[in-house]
Amino acid sequence: MVELIAAGRDEAERLRASARVGPTLAEVTLLAPVPQPPKVIGIGLNYRDHAEETGSKLPEEPIVFAKFSSSVCGPGHPIRIPAITERADYEAELGVVMGGPAKRVSVEKALDHVFGYVNVNDVSARDLQLAAPGKQWTRSKSIDTFAPCGPWILTSDEVLDPQALSVRCRLNGEIMQDSTTAEMVFTVAELVSFLSQGMTLGPGDLIATGTPAGVGFTREPPVLLKAGDEVTVEVDGLGTLSNPVEA
């Protein structure tokens, strides 16, 4: 998939046309659209309502962390909670899939380097992230299966405004998060530009742009993932990403 993204939109359109004579969606098992992204970059506290619910100040610049690509899984794949955490939490997010290389790009040109968008669930082990010595953000978010993505990539030409998309999360059918990307502290264009000042963003790199209010650990009592749950992420136009939970 990374090679396809690097080949550009014309190649993607050619394959899209050929897929019209292929198997139906019901006949295939969907994997993560980019099974092993070269980079998975997370952004913290990037929604005003989420910062408010955690009692945090709005960041003055993007809070950046890493998720390892081994945490990525596809729609329908179980989120497996290991014994090292007792506080696994959901985070519905808009994922940005990068296209051609982006290095030191301006905010005005940043979206030209975006290939498309995808649903992401930035599953997080809150006890490791917030309570463990050193506050282990990377470890807490890079556990195997803690980055479900899918079910498909919507190419950027089909998204008129990435800051006008609803973002929802359902847990066992109940709406837990219901917001819009207009609530972002830093826009998609600003994030791409900011990141590209220090690193080259390449084809297939995935940016998880932050989560809105409604996460489980801030609720009273907390609502955390457990075996038997079904968690669903829906961003406008990106389909439905559903994953069962196992322990």
Residue frames as qw, qx, qy, qz and C-alpha x, y, z in Angstrom:
[[0.000, 0.884, 0.468, 0.000, 0.00, 0.00, 0.00],
 [0.315, -0.748, 0.113, 0.573, 2.87, 2.38, 0.71],
 [0.366, -0.081, 0.616, 0.693, 4.12, 1.79, -2.84],
 [0.157, 0.652, 0.673, 0.312, 0.65, 2.56, -4.22],
 [0.161, -0.918, -0.242, 0.271, 0.46, 5.82, -2.27],
 [0.380, -0.552, 0.348, 0.656, 3.94, 6.77, -3.47],
 [0.382, 0.229, 0.695, 0.565, 2.87, 6.10, -7.08],
 [0.107, 0.102, -0.060, -0.987, 0.37, 8.93, -6.85],
 [0.526, 0.297, 0.437, -0.666, -3.32, 9.49, -7.40],
 [0.581, 0.406, -0.445, -0.547, -3.36, 8.40, -11.06],
 [0.310, 0.173, -0.935, 0.009, -2.28, 4.90, -10.09],
 [0.218, 0.155, 0.763, -0.589, -4.87, 4.82, -7.32],
 [0.579, 0.386, 0.061, -0.716, -7.57, 5.78, -9.82],
 [0.499, 0.333, -0.719, -0.351, -6.43, 3.04, -12.20],
 [0.145, 0.020, -0.958, 0.245, -6.71, 0.43, -9.47],
 [0.375, 0.251, 0.508, -0.734, -10.06, 1.79, -8.36],
 [0.619, 0.363, -0.270, -0.642, -11.41, 1.31, -11.88],
 [0.454, 0.232, -0.851, -0.124, -10.07, -2.24, -12.10],
 [0.104, -0.011, 0.847, -0.522, -11.62, -3.10, -8.72],
 [0.598, 0.159, 0.076, -0.782, -15.08, -2.72, -10.22],
 [0.802, 0.189, -0.469, -0.319, -14.72, -6.21, -11.70],
 [0.222, 0.310, -0.847, 0.371, -13.21, -7.77, -8.56],
 [0.342, -0.363, -0.851, 0.162, -14.83, -9.50, -5.59],
 [0.307, -0.773, -0.268, -0.485, -17.56, -7.75, -3.62],
 [0.117, -0.611, 0.488, -0.612, -16.88, -6.21, -0.23],
 [0.825, -0.315, 0.220, -0.415, -18.82, -9.03, 1.43],
 [0.969, 0.185, -0.153, 0.062, -16.43, -11.58, -0.10],
 [0.558, 0.459, -0.409, 0.557, -13.23, -10.19, 1.39],
 [0.612, -0.647, -0.307, 0.335, -11.71, -9.58, 4.81],
 [0.208, 0.901, -0.077, 0.372, -10.51, -6.01, 5.19],
 [0.709, -0.196, -0.274, 0.620, -7.13, -5.42, 6.76],
 [0.193, -0.769, -0.078, 0.604, -5.78, -2.07, 7.92],
 [0.562, 0.822, 0.082, -0.042, -5.58, 0.16, 4.81],
 [0.363, 0.717, -0.537, 0.255, -1.87, 0.71, 5.52],
 [0.894, -0.302, -0.330, 0.016, -0.91, -2.43, 7.49],
 [0.711, -0.389, -0.103, 0.577, 2.50, -1.15, 8.57],
 [0.189, 0.970, 0.049, 0.143, 2.80, 2.62, 8.21],
 [0.623, 0.382, -0.327, 0.599, 6.41, 3.82, 8.13],
 [0.100, 0.106, -0.488, 0.861, 5.53, 6.25, 10.93],
 [0.336, -0.679, -0.623, -0.198, 2.52, 6.49, 13.23],
 [0.197, 0.180, -0.285, 0.921, 2.44, 9.92, 14.85],
 [0.270, -0.680, -0.680, 0.050, -0.01, 10.85, 17.59],
 [0.043, 0.462, -0.066, 0.884, -1.13, 14.30, 18.69],
 [0.322, -0.402, -0.753, 0.410, -2.20, 14.92, 22.28],
 [0.057, -0.639, -0.434, 0.632, -4.80, 17.35, 23.65],
 [0.141, -0.007, 0.465, 0.874, -5.76, 18.61, 20.20],
 [0.210, -0.604, -0.620, -0.455, -9.47, 19.15, 20.90],
 [0.125, -0.454, 0.254, -0.845, -10.63, 22.03, 23.04],
 [0.763, -0.388, -0.068, -0.513, -13.40, 19.97, 24.66],
 [0.903, -0.060, -0.379, 0.193, -10.99, 17.12, 25.47],
 [0.372, 0.323, -0.418, 0.763, -8.46, 19.48, 27.06],
 [0.406, -0.458, 0.132, -0.780, -11.28, 20.91, 29.16],
 [0.886, -0.298, -0.201, -0.292, -12.50, 17.50, 30.36],
 [0.833, 0.002, -0.370, 0.411, -8.97, 16.55, 31.46],
 [0.416, -0.877, -0.101, 0.220, -8.41, 19.86, 33.24],
 [0.669, -0.096, 0.253, 0.693, -5.52, 20.72, 30.93],
 [0.087, 0.736, -0.083, -0.667, -4.52, 24.04, 29.42],
 [0.763, 0.637, 0.103, -0.041, -4.67, 24.31, 25.66],
 [0.754, -0.194, 0.251, 0.575, -1.21, 23.52, 24.27],
 [0.066, 0.823, -0.150, -0.543, 0.74, 26.35, 22.69],
 [0.360, 0.494, -0.672, -0.418, 2.12, 23.97, 20.07],
 [0.881, 0.000, -0.343, -0.327, 1.19, 20.40, 19.09],
 [0.557, -0.486, 0.650, -0.177, 1.99, 17.66, 21.61],
 [0.695, 0.430, -0.514, -0.260, 3.64, 14.90, 19.57],
 [0.588, -0.382, 0.700, -0.131, 4.15, 11.25, 20.50],
 [0.326, 0.334, -0.798, -0.382, 4.87, 8.01, 18.66],
 [0.864, -0.018, 0.377, -0.333, 2.82, 4.86, 18.20],
 [0.227, -0.364, 0.830, 0.357, 4.74, 1.93, 16.76],
 [0.537, 0.214, -0.479, -0.660, 3.39, 0.41, 13.54],
 [0.265, -0.007, -0.963, 0.054, 3.12, -3.00, 15.24],
 [0.208, 0.259, 0.642, -0.691, 0.09, -1.58, 17.10],
 [0.447, 0.252, -0.262, -0.817, -1.90, -1.22, 13.86],
 [0.277, 0.182, 0.943, 0.024, -4.76, -3.61, 13.10],
 [0.148, -0.149, -0.552, -0.807, -7.77, -3.54, 10.81],
 [0.594, -0.170, 0.044, -0.785, -11.55, -3.44, 11.12],
 [0.911, -0.123, -0.239, -0.313, -13.05, -6.40, 12.94],
 [0.624, 0.244, -0.628, 0.396, -9.71, -7.38, 14.43],
 [0.626, -0.674, -0.383, 0.087, -9.86, -7.84, 18.21],
 [0.001, -0.775, 0.379, -0.506, -8.35, -5.20, 20.46],
 [0.827, -0.190, -0.498, 0.180, -6.43, -7.44, 22.86],
 [0.297, -0.844, 0.231, -0.382, -5.86, -6.06, 26.36],
 [0.659, 0.218, -0.646, 0.317, -2.72, -7.56, 27.91],
 [0.661, -0.545, -0.466, 0.221, -2.12, -8.20, 31.60],
 [0.467, -0.009, -0.184, 0.865, 0.15, -5.13, 31.88],
 [0.147, -0.163, -0.001, -0.976, -2.84, -2.76, 31.91],
 [0.004, 0.457, 0.851, -0.259, -6.16, -2.57, 33.71],
 [0.136, 0.724, 0.277, -0.617, -7.24, 0.77, 32.23],
 [0.312, 0.114, 0.642, 0.691, -7.51, 0.47, 28.44],
 [0.223, 0.656, 0.319, -0.646, -9.45, 3.37, 26.92],
 [0.537, 0.563, 0.531, 0.336, -10.86, 4.30, 23.50],
 [0.073, -0.623, 0.065, 0.776, -10.04, 7.43, 21.47],
 [0.594, 0.636, 0.475, 0.132, -11.88, 8.16, 18.23],
 [0.233, -0.644, 0.252, 0.684, -9.66, 10.12, 15.85],
 [0.648, 0.748, -0.019, -0.140, -9.32, 11.41, 12.31],
 [0.721, -0.297, 0.424, 0.461, -6.28, 9.78, 10.77],
 [0.371, 0.845, -0.209, -0.324, -4.27, 11.55, 8.06],
 [0.867, 0.033, 0.378, 0.324, -2.43, 9.36, 5.53],
 [0.068, -0.762, 0.301, 0.570, 0.46, 11.21, 3.95],
 [0.810, 0.573, 0.122, 0.006, 1.19, 11.14, 0.23],
 [0.675, 0.550, -0.182, 0.457, 4.34, 12.49, -1.40],
 [0.606, -0.170, -0.370, 0.683, 7.29, 13.56, 0.75],
 [0.136, -0.921, -0.186, -0.314, 6.66, 16.66, 2.85],
 [0.661, -0.212, -0.228, 0.683, 9.61, 18.56, 4.28],
 [0.180, -0.347, -0.141, 0.910, 9.37, 22.08, 5.69],
 [0.039, 0.503, 0.650, 0.568, 6.04, 22.72, 3.98],
 [0.153, -0.143, 0.177, -0.962, 3.95, 25.78, 4.71],
 [0.365, 0.297, 0.709, -0.526, 0.49, 25.61, 6.24],
 [0.522, 0.529, -0.060, -0.667, -0.91, 26.85, 2.93],
 [0.525, 0.429, -0.662, -0.320, 0.68, 23.96, 0.99],
 [0.300, -0.297, 0.857, -0.295, 0.39, 21.26, 3.65],
 [0.740, 0.224, 0.487, -0.407, -2.84, 19.62, 2.44],
 [0.619, 0.608, -0.391, -0.306, -1.29, 19.15, -1.02],
 [0.209, 0.450, -0.862, 0.107, 0.84, 16.43, 0.58],
 [0.543, -0.050, 0.681, -0.489, -2.06, 14.51, 2.14],
 [0.127, 0.019, -0.900, -0.417, -3.12, 11.32, 0.34],
 [0.516, -0.413, -0.561, -0.499, -6.29, 10.73, 2.31],
 [0.368, -0.409, 0.449, -0.704, -8.09, 10.19, 5.59],
 [0.594, -0.089, -0.797, -0.065, -9.00, 7.17, 7.71],
 [0.683, -0.643, -0.047, -0.344, -10.73, 6.30, 10.99],
 [0.455, 0.321, -0.701, 0.445, -8.30, 5.62, 13.85],
 [0.708, -0.662, -0.170, -0.180, -8.91, 4.36, 17.38],
 [0.291, 0.599, -0.561, 0.492, -5.94, 5.51, 19.48],
 [0.820, -0.466, -0.324, -0.073, -6.44, 2.92, 22.22],
 [0.144, 0.659, -0.476, 0.564, -4.50, 3.92, 25.33],
 [0.688, -0.321, -0.596, 0.264, -3.46, 2.17, 28.55],
 [0.162, -0.877, -0.017, -0.451, -4.20, 4.99, 30.98],
 [0.763, -0.633, 0.070, 0.113, -2.39, 3.41, 33.93],
 [0.766, -0.003, 0.188, 0.615, 0.82, 3.26, 31.89],
 [0.310, 0.658, 0.227, 0.647, 0.27, 6.65, 30.29],
 [0.207, -0.794, -0.032, -0.570, -0.61, 8.67, 33.36],
 [0.712, -0.664, 0.118, -0.196, 0.36, 6.80, 36.52],
 [0.934, -0.002, -0.046, 0.354, 3.46, 4.76, 35.71],
 [0.453, -0.658, 0.161, 0.580, 6.87, 6.29, 36.56],
 [0.255, -0.235, 0.515, 0.784, 7.83, 8.62, 33.72],
 [0.545, 0.545, 0.280, -0.572, 4.29, 8.61, 32.28],
 [0.381, -0.163, 0.791, 0.450, 4.89, 6.14, 29.46],
 [0.538, 0.535, 0.047, -0.650, 2.95, 7.63, 26.56],
 [0.427, 0.456, -0.675, -0.393, 4.67, 5.62, 23.83],
 [0.036, 0.076, -0.988, 0.128, 4.46, 2.34, 25.71],
 [0.361, 0.310, 0.652, -0.590, 0.84, 2.92, 26.68],
 [0.573, 0.588, 0.056, -0.569, -0.24, 3.59, 23.10],
 [0.374, 0.546, -0.680, -0.316, 1.98, 1.13, 21.20],
 [0.540, -0.097, 0.806, -0.222, 0.61, -2.11, 22.61],
 [0.031, 0.037, 0.875, 0.482, -0.22, -4.64, 19.89],
 [0.041, -0.559, -0.783, -0.269, -3.71, -3.99, 18.41],
 [0.167, -0.667, -0.413, 0.598, -3.96, -0.56, 20.09],
 [0.085, 0.460, -0.225, -0.855, -4.21, 1.31, 16.76],
 [0.488, 0.449, 0.745, 0.075, -7.20, -0.02, 14.80],
 [0.092, 0.434, -0.273, -0.854, -7.56, 1.74, 11.42],
 [0.079, 0.169, 0.865, 0.466, -10.04, 1.50, 8.58],
 [0.842, 0.111, 0.525, 0.058, -12.12, 0.34, 6.95],
 [0.661, 0.506, 0.293, 0.471, -10.74, 2.34, 4.02],
 [0.302, -0.343, 0.039, 0.889, -8.89, 5.50, 3.03],
 [0.332, 0.853, 0.401, -0.042, -10.96, 8.34, 1.61],
 [0.592, 0.200, 0.139, 0.768, -8.67, 10.22, -0.76],
 [0.197, -0.423, -0.245, 0.850, -8.12, 13.89, -0.02],
 [0.087, -0.067, -0.442, -0.890, -9.88, 15.08, -3.18],
 [0.390, -0.474, -0.720, -0.323, -13.12, 13.71, -1.72],
 [0.418, -0.617, -0.486, 0.456, -12.81, 15.71, 1.51],
 [0.197, 0.826, 0.196, 0.490, -13.68, 19.35, 0.92],
 [0.125, -0.746, 0.331, -0.564, -12.72, 20.48, 4.41],
 [0.619, -0.034, -0.738, 0.267, -11.00, 18.23, 6.96],
 [0.053, 0.018, -0.532, 0.845, -12.06, 20.72, 9.66],
 [0.562, -0.011, 0.015, -0.827, -15.77, 20.09, 9.05],
 [0.592, 0.019, -0.786, -0.175, -16.09, 16.39, 9.88],
 [0.723, -0.512, 0.134, -0.444, -18.08, 14.82, 12.69],
 [0.337, 0.345, -0.843, 0.238, -16.19, 12.38, 14.95],
 [0.764, -0.365, 0.068, -0.528, -18.08, 9.75, 16.95],
 [0.207, 0.253, -0.929, 0.173, -17.26, 6.78, 19.13],
 [0.790, -0.290, -0.110, -0.529, -19.75, 4.16, 20.26],
 [0.006, 0.305, -0.912, 0.276, -19.15, 1.58, 22.97],
 [0.113, 0.259, 0.950, -0.133, -21.56, -1.34, 22.77],
 [0.072, 0.622, 0.666, 0.406, -23.86, 0.87, 20.71],
 [0.246, -0.879, -0.322, 0.251, -23.88, 3.81, 23.14],
 [0.411, 0.769, -0.041, 0.488, -22.45, 7.13, 21.91],
 [0.682, -0.510, -0.185, 0.491, -19.44, 8.05, 24.04],
 [0.276, -0.399, 0.190, 0.853, -17.82, 10.74, 21.87],
 [0.361, 0.714, 0.562, 0.211, -19.68, 13.08, 19.52],
 [0.207, -0.737, 0.064, 0.640, -17.78, 16.11, 18.27],
 [0.634, 0.758, 0.129, 0.081, -16.37, 17.72, 15.16],
 [0.741, 0.065, 0.031, 0.668, -12.91, 18.40, 13.78],
 [0.066, 0.809, 0.087, 0.578, -13.78, 22.10, 14.02],
 [0.639, -0.766, 0.006, -0.071, -12.93, 21.65, 17.73],
 [0.850, 0.080, -0.107, 0.509, -9.27, 20.94, 16.90],
 [0.353, -0.818, 0.051, 0.451, -6.74, 23.25, 18.52],
 [0.101, -0.533, 0.586, 0.601, -4.40, 22.77, 15.54],
 [0.771, 0.452, -0.003, -0.449, -5.83, 22.06, 12.09],
 [0.930, 0.124, 0.282, 0.199, -4.71, 19.21, 9.88],
 [0.550, 0.745, -0.059, 0.372, -2.75, 21.67, 7.74],
 [0.199, -0.855, 0.370, -0.303, -1.07, 23.16, 10.79],
 [0.833, -0.375, 0.406, -0.015, -0.13, 19.71, 12.10],
 [0.872, 0.358, 0.170, 0.289, 1.38, 18.59, 8.80],
 [0.317, 0.840, -0.178, 0.403, 3.37, 21.81, 8.50],
 [0.465, -0.763, 0.381, -0.238, 4.54, 21.66, 12.13],
 [0.906, -0.198, 0.365, 0.088, 5.69, 18.05, 11.89],
 [0.794, 0.513, 0.115, 0.306, 7.42, 18.59, 8.55],
 [0.034, 0.943, -0.277, 0.184, 9.71, 21.26, 9.98],
 [0.368, -0.649, 0.657, -0.102, 11.73, 18.60, 11.76],
 [0.536, -0.067, 0.836, 0.093, 10.99, 15.32, 9.99],
 [0.279, 0.179, -0.617, -0.713, 10.25, 14.25, 6.46],
 [0.657, 0.189, 0.547, -0.483, 6.70, 12.93, 6.17],
 [0.063, 0.277, -0.811, -0.511, 6.56, 10.23, 3.53],
 [0.616, -0.043, -0.510, -0.599, 4.03, 8.06, 1.70],
 [0.700, -0.247, -0.667, -0.062, 1.91, 6.00, 4.09],
 [0.193, 0.058, -0.587, 0.784, 2.88, 7.87, 7.25],
 [0.358, -0.630, -0.643, -0.247, -0.15, 8.07, 9.54],
 [0.033, 0.220, -0.370, 0.902, -0.99, 11.03, 11.77],
 [0.316, -0.590, -0.742, 0.031, -3.63, 10.46, 14.46],
 [0.125, 0.537, 0.056, 0.832, -4.85, 14.01, 14.97],
 [0.085, -0.119, 0.561, -0.815, -6.20, 13.80, 18.52],
 [0.219, -0.423, -0.875, -0.086, -9.46, 12.84, 20.19],
 [0.267, -0.543, -0.105, -0.789, -12.47, 14.87, 21.32],
 [0.372, -0.309, 0.564, -0.670, -14.21, 14.86, 24.70],
 [0.870, -0.063, -0.059, -0.486, -15.91, 11.76, 26.05],
 [0.492, 0.347, -0.786, 0.137, -13.00, 9.41, 26.71],
 [0.742, -0.377, -0.542, -0.116, -13.59, 6.76, 29.34],
 [0.591, -0.116, -0.519, 0.606, -11.08, 7.61, 32.02],
 [0.001, -0.182, 0.169, -0.969, -12.52, 11.09, 32.67],
 [0.554, -0.411, -0.436, -0.578, -16.02, 9.78, 33.35],
 [0.192, -0.238, 0.716, -0.628, -17.50, 9.20, 36.80],
 [0.707, -0.465, 0.480, 0.230, -17.29, 6.31, 37.24],
 [0.031, 0.538, -0.657, -0.527, -14.64, 5.60, 34.59],
 [0.883, 0.338, 0.202, -0.255, -15.75, 3.59, 31.55],
 [0.113, -0.616, 0.726, 0.285, -12.84, 1.40, 30.43],
 [0.690, 0.294, -0.530, -0.397, -12.59, -1.30, 27.80],
 [0.547, -0.278, 0.748, -0.251, -13.18, -4.90, 28.86],
 [0.070, -0.048, 0.943, 0.321, -13.50, -8.29, 27.19],
 [0.190, 0.528, 0.827, -0.042, -16.76, -8.61, 25.29],
 [0.128, 0.730, 0.133, -0.658, -17.04, -4.92, 24.39],
 [0.555, 0.482, 0.473, 0.485, -17.47, -3.63, 20.85],
 [0.155, -0.694, -0.038, 0.702, -16.01, -0.20, 20.09],
 [0.518, 0.602, 0.497, 0.349, -16.86, 1.75, 16.94],
 [0.203, -0.516, 0.090, 0.827, -15.29, 4.87, 15.43],
 [0.430, 0.657, 0.561, 0.262, -17.03, 6.92, 12.74],
 [0.122, -0.491, 0.109, 0.856, -15.71, 10.03, 11.01],
 [0.563, 0.641, 0.174, -0.492, -17.88, 11.56, 8.26],
 [0.641, 0.656, -0.295, -0.266, -17.38, 9.73, 4.95],
 [0.105, 0.575, -0.809, 0.062, -14.80, 7.30, 6.30],
 [0.694, -0.085, -0.690, -0.186, -17.10, 4.36, 6.97],
 [0.712, -0.601, 0.123, -0.343, -17.39, 2.52, 10.27],
 [0.401, 0.427, -0.759, 0.285, -14.42, 1.06, 12.15],
 [0.789, -0.449, 0.076, -0.412, -15.64, -1.59, 14.60],
 [0.430, 0.378, -0.784, 0.242, -13.48, -3.82, 16.78],
 [0.806, -0.491, -0.301, -0.135, -14.33, -6.36, 19.47],
 [0.116, -0.737, 0.548, -0.377, -12.35, -6.33, 22.70],
 [0.910, -0.111, -0.396, 0.055, -10.58, -9.36, 24.15],
 [0.345, -0.805, 0.430, -0.219, -8.46, -9.82, 27.25]]
